[in-house]
């Protein structure tokens, strides 16, 4: 029988349903302003034996009153201790937009520290930091920042029009976009794990040409998939994204046996 989760894991993985003997744990990291809830529907649709570990970052939902973390080093200092107890089984990483940037740094940290190696990493809707051409919108004043949020179509207009609610979530959104924009550290070494890269054909913020640069981020197999839809194709074409995730995880688990 699976043991009860300690409080720190409940806070970081609020929707996790522990499996007695998981074949693999999938750590999912959200886009800017997003939460673990975007992945909750995946729980029962992943391959048999895959345990979903959707990460809840500070500054949202039940962690709304916790300050959002503004830098990758600051985030990794608290995120890695939450992740590593669950890395006693085979695992993979999935990151969407901001989550892809965080996931890359998690994988780099594990390699640098000699930690456990992911079976693979799925990076979606974000270029590698070596080719980040997006505007650092987190540095704009509130008016300019809100206008740029509209262009991303990730924050509902009713939220952007709700003054009190907007004041509550704006610090988290600004911090998240800062994380997503984070530059490369000094002399980042390429990974040695399989990468699967998901790109939106109509993503006006991240062109397909930029996504090709992920090929230089690992010495192992790198595959790039194109999906219909814009920056948030995970919403508009969710079933296709989930099907691709299932296929990637199955391939990696098979290769590991």
Order of alpha helices (4+ residues) and beta strands (2+ residues): alpha-beta-beta-alpha-beta-alpha-beta-alpha-alpha-alpha-beta-alpha-beta-alpha-alpha
